Amino acid sequence: MKCFNTLPIVIFYLLVNTCYSQEIREIKKTDMTRWQMLKHDGVSVFGGVKNAYTQPIRWKGRDWATFGGIVAGSALIYLIDEPANDFFADQEEDIPDFIKETGFRFGKPLVNYGLTTGVYAFGLLTKNEKVRKTGVLLIASATAGGIIQTVSKTLAGRARPYTEKGKDSFKFYSSEAGYHSFPSGHAILSFTTAYAISKQFKNPYIKGGIYALGLVSPVSRLWAGAHWLTDVTLGIALSVVIVDGIDNYLNKNERYAYRKKKPKVVWDITLGASQLGVVGRF
């Protein structure tokens, strides 16, 4: 089944190369050497990960409302975890093997980091600042989310559905794989990648297609009985929060020049017959 190790990478490379060439027009090449770019991007990754862990300190009213909504939504989904697990388990036999295998492989750290570093390497080699920034966003988001899910799984020690212990079974600080259900690492890694890439496009159809690819891995874990619905949905929610936070950090600090906004008003001097004036162009 080695072909499935590269399938997600091939799909996303086609999306990146094709869609960037068609839709992106803000490509900027800098005068920095590749070594200088690498150091600059390394600092950006570190700053992005640091920002992901410290951003709750800076949350305001709307941010806390979003957090409350995620908690409340997770609590409601928790109530239907077991019937939802039965539903997805019933669908498992009807799902083609290549879809299940692709979903499983895409959420694995080795494949996921191969994709994220591949995107960044392409941007570095071509000195394409927008692709480099996308690679930085991917690496920083995957790193921040990956650490959170690794620590949380051990601390929570929630039993996976296939253990048949029930949704309420927890063995805190457990090292057993059967008690590493919460949250879903596959959901966090795969949807973090999809969401980060989708943010680089304005076309809603492209965005929707990338979202769909990013959801294959989370859903495949439900089919396999490896995670409860709350594990997956919370993993996706964490992905969105982390990616948005790091993207805002990179944009706010103007780490990449192509994101700088154009002046709202451009003033020009106009000369004409018997007139001299200044015109502001919006």
LINGITA-V398592 format. One record per residue. N is the residue number from 1. RES is the residue in one letter. SS is DSSP state (helix for helix, strand for strand, loop for the rest). Layout:
n;res;ss
N;RES;SS
N;RES;SS
This chain:
n;res;ss
1;M;loop
2;K;loop
3;C;helix
4;F;helix
5;N;helix
6;T;helix
7;L;helix
8;P;helix
9;I;helix
10;V;helix
11;I;helix
12;F;helix
13;Y;helix
14;L;helix
15;L;helix
16;V;helix
17;N;helix
18;T;helix
19;C;helix
20;Y;helix
21;S;helix
22;Q;helix
23;E;helix
24;I;loop
25;R;loop
26;E;loop
27;I;loop
28;K;loop
29;K;loop
30;T;loop
31;D;loop
32;M;loop
33;T;loop
34;R;helix
35;W;helix
36;Q;helix
37;M;helix
38;L;helix
39;K;helix
40;H;helix
41;D;helix
42;G;helix
43;V;helix
44;S;helix
45;V;helix
46;F;helix
47;G;helix
48;G;helix
49;V;helix
50;K;helix
51;N;helix
52;A;helix
53;Y;helix
54;T;helix
55;Q;helix
56;P;helix
57;I;helix
58;R;helix
59;W;loop
60;K;loop
61;G;helix
62;R;helix
63;D;helix
64;W;helix
65;A;helix
66;T;helix
67;F;helix
68;G;helix
69;G;helix
70;I;helix
71;V;helix
72;A;helix
73;G;helix
74;S;helix
75;A;helix
76;L;helix
77;I;helix
78;Y;helix
79;L;helix
80;I;loop
81;D;helix
82;E;helix
83;P;helix
84;A;helix
85;N;helix
86;D;helix
87;F;helix
88;F;helix
89;A;helix
90;D;helix
91;Q;helix
92;E;helix
93;E;helix
94;D;helix
95;I;loop
96;P;loop
97;D;helix
98;F;helix
99;I;helix
100;K;helix
101;E;helix
102;T;helix
103;G;helix
104;F;helix
105;R;helix
106;F;helix
107;G;loop
108;K;loop
109;P;helix
110;L;helix
111;V;helix
112;N;helix
113;Y;helix
114;G;helix
115;L;helix
116;T;helix
117;T;helix
118;G;helix
119;V;helix
120;Y;helix
121;A;helix
122;F;helix
123;G;helix
124;L;helix
125;L;helix
126;T;helix
127;K;loop
128;N;loop
129;E;helix
130;K;helix
131;V;helix
132;R;helix
133;K;helix
134;T;helix
135;G;helix
136;V;helix
137;L;helix
138;L;helix
139;I;helix
140;A;helix
141;S;helix
142;A;helix
143;T;helix
144;A;helix
145;G;helix
146;G;helix
147;I;helix
148;I;helix
149;Q;helix
150;T;helix
151;V;helix
152;S;helix
153;K;helix
154;T;helix
155;L;helix
156;A;helix
157;G;loop
158;R;strand
159;A;loop
160;R;loop
161;P;helix
162;Y;helix
163;T;helix
164;E;loop
165;K;loop
166;G;loop
167;K;loop
168;D;loop
169;S;loop
170;F;strand
171;K;loop
172;F;loop
173;Y;loop
174;S;loop
175;S;loop
176;E;loop
177;A;helix
178;G;helix
179;Y;helix
180;H;loop
181;S;loop
182;F;loop
183;P;loop
184;S;loop
185;G;helix
186;H;helix
187;A;helix
188;I;helix
189;L;helix
190;S;helix
191;F;helix
192;T;helix
193;T;helix
194;A;helix
195;Y;helix
196;A;helix
197;I;helix
198;S;helix
199;K;loop
200;Q;loop
201;F;loop
202;K;loop
203;N;loop
204;P;helix
205;Y;helix
206;I;helix
207;K;helix
208;G;helix
209;G;helix
210;I;helix
211;Y;helix
212;A;helix
213;L;helix
214;G;helix
215;L;helix
216;V;helix
217;S;helix
218;P;helix
219;V;helix
220;S;helix
221;R;helix
222;L;helix
223;W;helix
224;A;loop
225;G;loop
226;A;loop
227;H;loop
228;W;loop
229;L;helix
230;T;helix
231;D;helix
232;V;helix
233;T;helix
234;L;helix
235;G;helix
236;I;helix
237;A;helix
238;L;helix
239;S;helix
240;V;helix
241;V;helix
242;I;helix
243;V;helix
244;D;helix
245;G;helix
246;I;helix
247;D;helix
248;N;helix
249;Y;helix
250;L;helix
251;N;helix
252;K;helix
253;N;loop
254;E;loop
255;R;loop
256;Y;loop
257;A;helix
258;Y;helix
259;R;helix
260;K;loop
261;K;loop
262;K;loop
263;P;loop
264;K;loop
265;V;loop
266;V;strand
267;W;strand
268;D;strand
269;I;strand
270;T;strand
271;L;strand
272;G;strand
273;A;loop
274;S;loop
275;Q;strand
276;L;strand
277;G;strand
278;V;strand
279;V;strand
280;G;strand
281;R;strand
282;F;loop
